């Protein structure tokens, strides 16, 4: 399986982010919280355990 050419936009477990993100493997959607500071620390995907995420545009 070949890696996408735009691999630099992948985020990984532990990155602090805001916004919406999809798992790079199974496409699960996660959103940062709206309350408090809105920061989400990316977890491993609860469905497939992937550690890579991509930002939803």
Predicted model as a PDB file, atoms N, CA, C, CB and O in Angstrom, pLDDT in the B-factor column:
MODEL        1                                                                  
ATOM      1  N   UNK A   1       0.839  -1.181   0.000  1.00 39.00           N  
ATOM      2  CA  UNK A   1       0.000   0.000   0.000  1.00 39.00           C  
ATOM      3  C   UNK A   1       0.879   1.238   0.000  1.00 39.00           C  
ATOM      4  CB  UNK A   1      -0.952   0.002   1.210  1.00 39.00           C  
ATOM      5  O   UNK A   1       1.804   1.333   0.807  1.00 39.00           O  
ATOM      6  N   UNK A   2       0.614   2.182  -0.880  1.00 42.00           N  
ATOM      7  CA  UNK A   2       1.433   3.383  -0.966  1.00 42.00           C  
ATOM      8  C   UNK A   2       0.908   4.456  -0.029  1.00 42.00           C  
ATOM      9  CB  UNK A   2       1.472   3.906  -2.401  1.00 42.00           C  
ATOM     10  O   UNK A   2      -0.293   4.544   0.229  1.00 42.00           O  
ATOM     11  N   UNK A   3       1.812   5.259   0.470  1.00 45.00           N  
ATOM     12  CA  UNK A   3       1.450   6.358   1.358  1.00 45.00           C  
ATOM     13  C   UNK A   3       1.008   7.560   0.540  1.00 45.00           C  
ATOM     14  CB  UNK A   3       2.629   6.734   2.275  1.00 45.00           C  
ATOM     15  O   UNK A   3       1.536   7.780  -0.550  1.00 45.00           O  
ATOM     16  N   UNK A   4       0.046   8.351   1.035  1.00 46.00           N  
ATOM     17  CA  UNK A   4      -0.342   9.553   0.304  1.00 46.00           C  
ATOM     18  C   UNK A   4       0.819  10.520   0.192  1.00 46.00           C  
ATOM     19  CB  UNK A   4      -1.523  10.233   0.981  1.00 46.00           C  
ATOM     20  O   UNK A   4       1.645  10.617   1.100  1.00 46.00           O  
ATOM     21  N   UNK A   5       0.882  11.229  -0.911  1.00 45.00           N  
ATOM     22  CA  UNK A   5       1.978  12.177  -1.134  1.00 45.00           C  
ATOM     23  C   UNK A   5       1.929  13.320  -0.134  1.00 45.00           C  
ATOM     24  CB  UNK A   5       1.926  12.730  -2.558  1.00 45.00           C  
ATOM     25  O   UNK A   5       2.959  13.925   0.162  1.00 45.00           O  
ATOM     26  N   UNK A   6       0.743  13.624   0.393  1.00 50.00           N  
ATOM     27  CA  UNK A   6       0.570  14.748   1.306  1.00 50.00           C  
ATOM     28  C   UNK A   6       0.646  14.292   2.757  1.00 50.00           C  
ATOM     29  CB  UNK A   6      -0.761  15.445   1.044  1.00 50.00           C  
ATOM     30  O   UNK A   6      -0.136  14.750   3.591  1.00 50.00           O  
ATOM     31  N   UNK A   7       1.570  13.405   3.063  1.00 50.00           N  
ATOM     32  CA  UNK A   7       1.712  12.829   4.388  1.00 50.00           C  
ATOM     33  C   UNK A   7       2.080  13.859   5.449  1.00 50.00           C  
ATOM     34  CB  UNK A   7       2.745  11.749   4.359  1.00 50.00           C  
ATOM     35  O   UNK A   7       1.912  13.585   6.637  1.00 50.00           O  
ATOM     36  N   UNK A   8       2.576  15.035   5.064  1.00 58.00           N  
ATOM     37  CA  UNK A   8       2.992  16.052   6.027  1.00 58.00           C  
ATOM     38  C   UNK A   8       1.809  16.638   6.789  1.00 58.00           C  
ATOM     39  CB  UNK A   8       3.747  17.161   5.320  1.00 58.00           C  
ATOM     40  O   UNK A   8       2.006  17.253   7.837  1.00 58.00           O  
ATOM     41  N   UNK A   9       0.582  16.466   6.290  1.00 89.00           N  
ATOM     42  CA  UNK A   9      -0.582  17.024   6.963  1.00 89.00           C  
ATOM     43  C   UNK A   9      -1.183  16.068   7.982  1.00 89.00           C  
ATOM     44  CB  UNK A   9      -1.625  17.402   5.949  1.00 89.00           C  
ATOM     45  O   UNK A   9      -2.181  16.407   8.618  1.00 89.00           O  
ATOM     46  N   UNK A  10      -0.610  14.893   8.156  1.00 97.00           N  
ATOM     47  CA  UNK A  10      -1.118  13.971   9.160  1.00 97.00           C  
ATOM     48  C   UNK A  10      -0.701  14.434  10.544  1.00 97.00           C  
ATOM     49  CB  UNK A  10      -0.618  12.543   8.895  1.00 97.00           C  
ATOM     50  O   UNK A  10       0.421  14.894  10.759  1.00 97.00           O  
ATOM     51  N   UNK A  11      -1.634  14.300  11.475  1.00 98.00           N  
ATOM     52  CA  UNK A  11      -1.370  14.609  12.878  1.00 98.00           C  
ATOM     53  C   UNK A  11      -1.321  13.280  13.618  1.00 98.00           C  
ATOM     54  CB  UNK A  11      -2.465  15.577  13.487  1.00 98.00           C  
ATOM     55  O   UNK A  11      -1.805  12.267  13.113  1.00 98.00           O  
ATOM     56  N   UNK A  12      -0.742  13.280  14.807  1.00 98.00           N  
ATOM     57  CA  UNK A  12      -0.518  12.023  15.508  1.00 98.00           C  
ATOM     58  C   UNK A  12      -0.975  12.101  16.958  1.00 98.00           C  
ATOM     59  CB  UNK A  12       0.952  11.642  15.447  1.00 98.00           C  
ATOM     60  O   UNK A  12      -1.197  13.186  17.497  1.00 98.00           O  
ATOM     61  N   UNK A  13      -1.113  10.937  17.576  1.00 98.00           N  
ATOM     62  CA  UNK A  13      -1.517  10.826  18.974  1.00 98.00           C  
ATOM     63  C   UNK A  13      -0.679  11.771  19.831  1.00 98.00           C  
ATOM     64  CB  UNK A  13      -1.374   9.366  19.473  1.00 98.00           C  
ATOM     65  O   UNK A  13       0.545  11.819  19.710  1.00 98.00           O  
ATOM     66  N   UNK A  14      -1.356  12.519  20.694  1.00 97.00           N  
ATOM     67  CA  UNK A  14      -0.672  13.431  21.604  1.00 97.00           C  
ATOM     68  C   UNK A  14      -0.617  14.869  21.108  1.00 97.00           C  
ATOM     69  CB  UNK A  14       0.713  12.944  21.844  1.00 97.00           C  
ATOM     70  O   UNK A  14      -0.336  15.780  21.887  1.00 97.00           O  
ATOM     71  N   UNK A  15      -0.885  15.087  19.811  1.00 97.00           N  
ATOM     72  CA  UNK A  15      -0.899  16.457  19.293  1.00 97.00           C  
ATOM     73  C   UNK A  15      -2.087  17.211  19.893  1.00 97.00           C  
ATOM     74  CB  UNK A  15      -0.973  16.463  17.732  1.00 97.00           C  
ATOM     75  O   UNK A  15      -3.181  16.658  20.001  1.00 97.00           O  
ATOM     76  N   UNK A  16      -1.877  18.471  20.284  1.00 96.00           N  
ATOM     77  CA  UNK A  16      -2.949  19.315  20.804  1.00 96.00           C  
ATOM     78  C   UNK A  16      -3.524  20.112  19.649  1.00 96.00           C  
ATOM     79  CB  UNK A  16      -2.437  20.261  21.938  1.00 96.00           C  
ATOM     80  O   UNK A  16      -2.805  20.853  18.978  1.00 96.00           O  
ATOM     81  N   UNK A  17      -4.836  19.956  19.413  1.00 96.00           N  
ATOM     82  CA  UNK A  17      -5.467  20.526  18.231  1.00 96.00           C  
ATOM     83  C   UNK A  17      -6.834  21.119  18.577  1.00 96.00           C  
ATOM     84  CB  UNK A  17      -5.609  19.460  17.135  1.00 96.00           C  
ATOM     85  O   UNK A  17      -7.389  20.858  19.644  1.00 96.00           O  
ATOM     86  N   UNK A  18      -7.360  21.917  17.657  1.00 96.00           N  
ATOM     87  CA  UNK A  18      -8.742  22.374  17.728  1.00 96.00           C  
ATOM     88  C   UNK A  18      -9.369  22.159  16.356  1.00 96.00           C  
ATOM     89  CB  UNK A  18      -8.831  23.881  18.171  1.00 96.00           C  
ATOM     90  O   UNK A  18      -8.693  22.278  15.334  1.00 96.00           O  
ATOM     91  N   UNK A  19     -10.650  21.846  16.334  1.00 96.00           N  
ATOM     92  CA  UNK A  19     -11.345  21.635  15.073  1.00 96.00           C  
ATOM     93  C   UNK A  19     -11.846  20.215  14.938  1.00 96.00           C  
ATOM     94  CB  UNK A  19     -10.442  21.970  13.917  1.00 96.00           C  
ATOM     95  O   UNK A  19     -12.100  19.542  15.936  1.00 96.00           O  
ATOM     96  N   UNK A  20     -11.989  19.753  13.697  1.00 97.00           N  
ATOM     97  CA  UNK A  20     -12.499  18.418  13.390  1.00 97.00           C  
ATOM     98  C   UNK A  20     -11.427  17.603  12.677  1.00 97.00           C  
ATOM     99  CB  UNK A  20     -13.778  18.505  12.526  1.00 97.00           C  
ATOM    100  O   UNK A  20     -10.664  18.124  11.864  1.00 97.00           O  
ATOM    101  N   UNK A  21     -11.390  16.313  13.000  1.00 98.00           N  
ATOM    102  CA  UNK A  21     -10.355  15.428  12.467  1.00 98.00           C  
ATOM    103  C   UNK A  21     -10.934  14.071  12.152  1.00 98.00           C  
ATOM    104  CB  UNK A  21      -9.195  15.289  13.451  1.00 98.00           C  
ATOM    105  O   UNK A  21     -11.869  13.617  12.813  1.00 98.00           O  
ATOM    106  N   UNK A  22     -10.368  13.407  11.120  1.00 98.00           N  
ATOM    107  CA  UNK A  22     -10.777  12.055  10.749  1.00 98.00           C  
ATOM    108  C   UNK A  22      -9.578  11.133  10.867  1.00 98.00           C  
ATOM    109  CB  UNK A  22     -11.366  12.017   9.312  1.00 98.00           C  
ATOM    110  O   UNK A  22      -8.450  11.504  10.542  1.00 98.00           O  
ATOM    111  N   UNK A  23      -9.849   9.913  11.341  1.00 98.00           N  
ATOM    112  CA  UNK A  23      -8.813   8.900  11.435  1.00 98.00           C  
ATOM    113  C   UNK A  23      -8.270   8.625  10.031  1.00 98.00           C  
ATOM    114  CB  UNK A  23      -9.361   7.595  12.093  1.00 98.00           C  
ATOM    115  O   UNK A  23      -9.039   8.491   9.079  1.00 98.00           O  
ATOM    116  N   UNK A  24      -6.975   8.545   9.910  1.00 98.00           N  
ATOM    117  CA  UNK A  24      -6.347   8.305   8.606  1.00 98.00           C  
ATOM    118  C   UNK A  24      -6.623   6.897   8.085  1.00 98.00           C  
ATOM    119  CB  UNK A  24      -4.844   8.531   8.701  1.00 98.00           C  
ATOM    120  O   UNK A  24      -6.484   6.651   6.887  1.00 98.00           O  
ATOM    121  N   UNK A  25      -7.009   5.970   8.958  1.00 98.00           N  
ATOM    122  CA  UNK A  25      -7.257   4.584   8.549  1.00 98.00           C  
ATOM    123  C   UNK A  25      -8.738   4.287   8.332  1.00 98.00           C  
ATOM    124  CB  UNK A  25      -6.701   3.635   9.588  1.00 98.00           C  
ATOM    125  O   UNK A  25      -9.116   3.802   7.266  1.00 98.00           O  
ATOM    126  N   UNK A  26      -9.591   4.572   9.334  1.00 98.00           N  
ATOM    127  CA  UNK A  26     -10.999   4.148   9.258  1.00 98.00           C  
ATOM    128  C   UNK A  26     -11.971   5.305   9.047  1.00 98.00           C  
ATOM    129  CB  UNK A  26     -11.376   3.412  10.517  1.00 98.00           C  
ATOM    130  O   UNK A  26     -13.169   5.066   8.895  1.00 98.00           O  
ATOM    131  N   UNK A  27     -11.497   6.543   9.033  1.00 98.00           N  
ATOM    132  CA  UNK A  27     -12.302   7.724   8.749  1.00 98.00           C  
ATOM    133  C   UNK A  27     -13.233   8.152   9.892  1.00 98.00           C  
ATOM    134  CB  UNK A  27     -13.114   7.474   7.531  1.00 98.00           C  
ATOM    135  O   UNK A  27     -14.154   8.935   9.660  1.00 98.00           O  
ATOM    136  N   UNK A  28     -13.018   7.663  11.109  1.00 98.00           N  
ATOM    137  CA  UNK A  28     -13.811   8.081  12.267  1.00 98.00           C  
ATOM    138  C   UNK A  28     -13.630   9.583  12.481  1.00 98.00           C  
ATOM    139  CB  UNK A  28     -13.399   7.286  13.546  1.00 98.00           C  
ATOM    140  O   UNK A  28     -12.511  10.090  12.401  1.00 98.00           O  
ATOM    141  N   UNK A  29     -14.720  10.292  12.752  1.00 98.00           N  
ATOM    142  CA  UNK A  29     -14.687  11.736  12.966  1.00 98.00           C  
ATOM    143  C   UNK A  29     -14.623  12.047  14.452  1.00 98.00           C  
ATOM    144  CB  UNK A  29     -15.916  12.409  12.333  1.00 98.00           C  
ATOM    145  O   UNK A  29     -15.389  11.490  15.238  1.00 98.00           O  
ATOM    146  N   UNK A  30     -13.703  12.944  14.847  1.00 97.00           N  
ATOM    147  CA  UNK A  30     -13.657  13.473  16.209  1.00 97.00           C  
ATOM    148  C   UNK A  30     -13.606  14.994  16.119  1.00 97.00           C  
ATOM    149  CB  UNK A  30     -12.425  12.909  17.007  1.00 97.00           C  
ATOM    150  O   UNK A  30     -13.069  15.557  15.166  1.00 97.00           O  
ATOM    151  N   UNK A  31     -14.177  15.647  17.133  1.00 96.00           N  
ATOM    152  CA  UNK A  31     -14.184  17.114  17.208  1.00 96.00           C  
ATOM    153  C   UNK A  31     -13.598  17.556  18.529  1.00 96.00           C  
ATOM    154  CB  UNK A  31     -15.615  17.677  17.039  1.00 96.00           C  
ATOM    155  O   UNK A  31     -13.767  16.887  19.548  1.00 96.00           O  
ATOM    156  N   UNK A  32     -12.911  18.680  18.512  1.00 95.00           N  
ATOM    157  CA  UNK A  32     -12.415  19.233  19.764  1.00 95.00           C  
ATOM    158  C   UNK A  32     -13.610  19.772  20.550  1.00 95.00           C  
ATOM    159  CB  UNK A  32     -11.348  20.354  19.509  1.00 95.00           C  
ATOM    160  O   UNK A  32     -14.622  20.136  19.951  1.00 95.00           O  
ATOM    161  N   UNK A  33     -13.510  19.831  21.872  1.00 94.00           N  
ATOM    162  CA  UNK A  33     -14.632  20.300  22.688  1.00 94.00           C  
ATOM    163  C   UNK A  33     -14.900  21.784  22.455  1.00 94.00           C  
ATOM    164  CB  UNK A  33     -14.355  20.044  24.174  1.00 94.00           C  
ATOM    165  O   UNK A  33     -13.986  22.553  22.157  1.00 94.00           O  
ATOM    166  N   UNK A  34     -16.155  22.170  22.592  1.00 89.00           N  
ATOM    167  CA  UNK A  34     -16.512  23.574  22.420  1.00 89.00           C  
ATOM    168  C   UNK A  34     -16.353  24.361  23.714  1.00 89.00           C  
ATOM    169  CB  UNK A  34     -17.939  23.693  21.917  1.00 89.00           C  
ATOM    170  O   UNK A  34     -16.183  25.580  23.670  1.00 89.00           O  
ATOM    171  N   UNK A  35     -16.404  23.693  24.864  1.00 86.00           N  
ATOM    172  CA  UNK A  35     -16.280  24.377  26.136  1.00 86.00           C  
ATOM    173  C   UNK A  35     -14.811  24.560  26.525  1.00 86.00           C  
ATOM    174  CB  UNK A  35     -17.023  23.608  27.220  1.00 86.00           C  
ATOM    175  O   UNK A  35     -13.911  23.994  25.905  1.00 86.00           O  
ATOM    176  N   UNK A  36     -14.600  25.344  27.539  1.00 77.00           N  
ATOM    177  CA  UNK A  36     -13.261  25.620  28.074  1.00 77.00           C  
ATOM    178  C   UNK A  36     -12.368  26.211  26.982  1.00 77.00           C  
ATOM    179  CB  UNK A  36     -12.624  24.327  28.650  1.00 77.00           C  
ATOM    180  O   UNK A  36     -12.763  27.169  26.318  1.00 77.00           O  
ATOM    181  N   UNK A  37     -11.181  25.658  26.790  1.00 88.00           N  
ATOM    182  CA  UNK A  37     -10.255  26.222  25.804  1.00 88.00           C  
ATOM    183  C   UNK A  37     -10.403  25.580  24.428  1.00 88.00           C  
ATOM    184  CB  UNK A  37      -8.827  26.062  26.286  1.00 88.00           C  
ATOM    185  O   UNK A  37      -9.783  26.047  23.473  1.00 88.00           O  
ATOM    186  N   UNK A  38     -11.204  24.524  24.297  1.00 91.00           N  
ATOM    187  CA  UNK A  38     -11.459  23.892  23.006  1.00 91.00           C  
ATOM    188  C   UNK A  38     -10.330  23.037  22.474  1.00 91.00           C  
ATOM    189  CB  UNK A  38     -11.768  24.924  22.018  1.00 91.00           C  
ATOM    190  O   UNK A  38     -10.348  22.647  21.307  1.00 91.00           O  
ATOM    191  N   UNK A  39      -9.339  22.736  23.317  1.00 94.00           N  
ATOM    192  CA  UNK A  39      -8.189  21.947  22.853  1.00 94.00           C  
ATOM    193  C   UNK A  39      -8.469  20.463  23.048  1.00 94.00           C  
ATOM    194  CB  UNK A  39      -6.892  22.357  23.608  1.00 94.00           C  
ATOM    195  O   UNK A  39      -8.940  20.036  24.102  1.00 94.00           O  
ATOM    196  N   UNK A  40      -8.171  19.687  22.012  1.00 95.00           N  
ATOM    197  CA  UNK A  40      -8.283  18.231  22.044  1.00 95.00           C  
ATOM    198  C   UNK A  40      -6.883  17.650  21.911  1.00 95.00           C  
ATOM    199  CB  UNK A  40      -9.229  17.699  20.908  1.00 95.00           C  
ATOM    200  O   UNK A  40      -6.130  18.036  21.017  1.00 95.00           O  
ATOM    201  N   UNK A  41      -6.533  16.723  22.799  1.00 96.00           N  
ATOM    202  CA  UNK A  41      -5.288  15.974  22.651  1.00 96.00           C  
ATOM    203  C   UNK A  41      -5.674  14.701  21.901  1.00 96.00           C  
ATOM    204  CB  UNK A  41      -4.590  15.659  24.064  1.00 96.00           C  
ATOM    205  O   UNK A  41      -6.428  13.871  22.409  1.00 96.00           O  
ATOM    206  N   UNK A  42      -5.145  14.561  20.684  1.00 97.00           N  
ATOM    207  CA  UNK A  42      -5.547  13.437  19.839  1.00 97.00           C  
ATOM    208  C   UNK A  42      -5.222  12.101  20.502  1.00 97.00           C  
ATOM    209  CB  UNK A  42      -4.859  13.526  18.475  1.00 97.00           C  
ATOM    210  O   UNK A  42      -4.089  11.866  20.922  1.00 97.00           O  
ATOM    211  N   UNK A  43      -6.231  11.224  20.592  1.00 97.00           N  
ATOM    212  CA  UNK A  43      -6.015   9.882  21.146  1.00 97.00           C  
ATOM    213  C   UNK A  43      -5.728   8.888  20.026  1.00 97.00           C  
ATOM    214  CB  UNK A  43      -7.245   9.423  21.966  1.00 97.00           C  
ATOM    215  O   UNK A  43      -5.782   9.243  18.849  1.00 97.00           O  
ATOM    216  N   UNK A  44      -5.426   7.661  20.384  1.00 98.00           N  
ATOM    217  CA  UNK A  44      -5.433   6.591  19.379  1.00 98.00           C  
ATOM    218  C   UNK A  44      -6.887   6.390  18.990  1.00 98.00           C  
ATOM    219  CB  UNK A  44      -4.776   5.243  19.924  1.00 98.00           C  
ATOM    220  O   UNK A  44      -7.776   6.558  19.824  1.00 98.00           O  
ATOM    221  N   UNK A  45      -7.141   6.038  17.759  1.00 98.00           N  
ATOM    222  CA  UNK A  45      -8.514   5.843  17.289  1.00 98.00           C  
ATOM    223  C   UNK A  45      -9.176   4.733  18.101  1.00 98.00           C  
ATOM    224  CB  UNK A  45      -8.538   5.501  15.769  1.00 98.00           C  
ATOM    225  O   UNK A  45      -8.621   3.640  18.214  1.00 98.00           O  
ATOM    226  N   UNK A  46     -10.361   4.999  18.671  1.00 97.00           N  
ATOM    227  CA  UNK A  46     -11.024   3.968  19.469  1.00 97.00           C  
ATOM    228  C   UNK A  46     -11.559   2.800  18.634  1.00 97.00           C  
ATOM    229  CB  UNK A  46     -12.155   4.586  20.243  1.00 97.00           C  
ATOM    230  O   UNK A  46     -11.852   1.740  19.187  1.00 97.00           O  
ATOM    231  N   UNK A  47     -11.692   2.973  17.315  1.00 97.00           N  
ATOM    232  CA  UNK A  47     -12.198   1.890  16.471  1.00 97.00           C  
ATOM    233  C   UNK A  47     -11.098   0.990  15.927  1.00 97.00           C  
ATOM    234  CB  UNK A  47     -12.981   2.462  15.327  1.00 97.00           C  
ATOM    235  O   UNK A  47     -11.188  -0.233  16.029  1.00 97.00           O  
ATOM    236  N   UNK A  48     -10.055   1.589  15.348  1.00 98.00           N  
ATOM    237  CA  UNK A  48      -9.029   0.774  14.677  1.00 98.00           C  
ATOM    238  C   UNK A  48      -7.645   0.902  15.313  1.00 98.00           C  
ATOM    239  CB  UNK A  48      -8.942   1.165  13.217  1.00 98.00           C  
ATOM    240  O   UNK A  48      -6.711   0.211  14.906  1.00 98.00           O  
ATOM    241  N   UNK A  49      -7.508   1.777  16.304  1.00 98.00           N  
ATOM    242  CA  UNK A  49      -6.259   1.982  17.054  1.00 98.00           C  
ATOM    243  C   UNK A  49      -5.150   2.648  16.248  1.00 98.00           C  
ATOM    244  CB  UNK A  49      -5.762   0.667  17.564  1.00 98.00           C  
ATOM    245  O   UNK A  49      -3.983   2.605  16.636  1.00 98.00           O  
ATOM    246  N   UNK A  50      -5.514   3.262  15.127  1.00 98.00           N  
ATOM    247  CA  UNK A  50      -4.536   4.025  14.353  1.00 98.00           C  
ATOM    248  C   UNK A  50      -4.065   5.212  15.191  1.00 98.00           C  
ATOM    249  CB  UNK A  50      -5.144   4.506  12.992  1.00 98.00           C  
ATOM    250  O   UNK A  50      -4.789   5.683  16.068  1.00 98.00           O  
ATOM    251  N   UNK A  51      -2.868   5.687  14.925  1.00 98.00           N  
ATOM    252  CA  UNK A  51      -2.332   6.831  15.656  1.00 98.00           C  
ATOM    253  C   UNK A  51      -2.201   8.068  14.772  1.00 98.00           C  
ATOM    254  CB  UNK A  51      -0.982   6.481  16.249  1.00 98.00           C  
ATOM    255  O   UNK A  51      -1.570   9.047  15.169  1.00 98.00           O  
ATOM    256  N   UNK A  52      -2.795   8.033  13.575  1.00 98.00           N  
ATOM    257  CA  UNK A  52      -2.697   9.152  12.643  1.00 98.00           C  
ATOM    258  C   UNK A  52      -4.073   9.729  12.343  1.00 98.00           C  
ATOM    259  CB  UNK A  52      -2.016   8.711  11.345  1.00 98.00           C  
ATOM    260  O   UNK A  52      -5.053   8.998  12.195  1.00 98.00           O  
ATOM    261  N   UNK A  53      -4.128  11.053  12.256  1.00 98.00           N  
ATOM    262  CA  UNK A  53      -5.365  11.791  12.011  1.00 98.00           C  
ATOM    263  C   UNK A  53      -5.119  12.820  10.933  1.00 98.00           C  
ATOM    264  CB  UNK A  53      -5.883  12.466  13.302  1.00 98.00           C  
ATOM    265  O   UNK A  53      -3.992  13.280  10.755  1.00 98.00           O  
ATOM    266  N   UNK A  54      -6.180  13.190  10.202  1.00 98.00           N  
ATOM    267  CA  UNK A  54      -6.079  14.275   9.231  1.00 98.00           C  
ATOM    268  C   UNK A  54      -7.170  15.303   9.524  1.00 98.00           C  
ATOM    269  CB  UNK A  54      -6.198  13.736   7.769  1.00 98.00           C  
ATOM    270  O   UNK A  54      -8.280  14.961   9.935  1.00 98.00           O  
ATOM    271  N   UNK A  55      -6.825  16.558   9.303  1.00 97.00           N  
ATOM    272  CA  UNK A  55      -7.765  17.661   9.569  1.00 97.00           C  
ATOM    273  C   UNK A  55      -8.883  17.649   8.546  1.00 97.00           C  
ATOM    274  CB  UNK A  55      -7.039  19.028   9.548  1.00 97.00           C  
ATOM    275  O   UNK A  55      -8.637  17.433   7.359  1.00 97.00           O  
ATOM    276  N   UNK A  56     -10.117  17.880   8.994  1.00 95.00           N  
ATOM    277  CA  UNK A  56     -11.259  18.003   8.103  1.00 95.00           C  
ATOM    278  C   UNK A  56     -11.298  19.439   7.624  1.00 95.00           C  
ATOM    279  CB  UNK A  56     -12.598  17.596   8.808  1.00 95.00           C  
ATOM    280  O   UNK A  56     -11.271  20.364   8.436  1.00 95.00           O  
ATOM    281  N   UNK A  57     -11.360  19.634   6.331  1.00 80.00           N  
ATOM    282  CA  UNK A  57     -11.363  20.977   5.749  1.00 80.00           C  
ATOM    283  C   UNK A  57     -12.710  21.608   5.816  1.00 80.00           C  
ATOM    284  CB  UNK A  57     -10.903  20.942   4.330  1.00 80.00           C  
ATOM    285  O   UNK A  57     -12.884  22.742   5.368  1.00 80.00           O  
TER     286      UNK A  57                                                      
ENDMDL                                                                          
END                                                                             
